[in-house]
Amino acid sequence: MIGWCLTYFVNFTGHPAASIPAGLSDGLPVGMQVIGRRNADTDVLAASAAFERLRPWHDSYRMCRERPLGT
């Protein structure tokens, strides 16, 4: 429940936001939030896409599936 609480209020302000997989910390997935100016949805999508191109997450995700999280 706590995870969505950190992003919930951004929706009320009208600011676009994205949560992107950013790797693992102690075997647990970590996300990065990108929050833009109001009505700047394309900027948030562009920044999110650029980060994912530089730091692909699919290899980290495979590690999570092959072993229990937190181990």
N, C-alpha and C positions, 0 to 999 in steps of 0.2 A: 504494500500500500504506500509506503513512503516514496517509492520511485516516482509515481505519477504526481505526488504532491509537489515536487520540485518544479514541474513543468506546467501545472494546472493554471496558475495565475497569469502566465504569459498569454494564454488564450483570451483572458478578459481585457487585456490592454490593447489588443489588435495588432500586436507584433508577431510576425511570422517566426516560427522556431522549428528546428529539426534536432533530433537526437541521432547521433551517428556512432556505430561501434568504433571504439578507439583502442582496442587491445585487451590485455588481461592484466590483472594485478592479483598476485597470490593465487592464480588459477581461476579467478572470477572475472567475468566480463565487465569492462568499463565503457561507459558511453560519454560522448562529448556533446554538449549542447551548443548549437549555433542559433543566436537570436539576432534578428535584424530590425531595422527601422520599420515603422508602420508602413504597410503597403509595399514593402520591398521583398516580396516573396521570391522573386527571381534571383536576388542577391543571395538569399539564404540557400536556395537550391544550388546556385553556382558554387558557393563556398563549400557546401556539403559534398558536391560531386568532386571538386578539386581535392579535398582531403581524402576522399575514398580512392581517388586515382593514385595519390601519393602513398597512402597507407591502406592497401587492400586488407580487408578483414576476413575474407573467406578462409584463409589458412588457419587463423586463430579459432574460427568457429569450428573447423574440423577437429582441432585439438579438444575443444569442449565436448564434442559429441563422443570422442573416443575414450574419454575418461570422465569420471564424475566431477562436477564443478567443486572447486575448493580443495582438490587433492593435488 
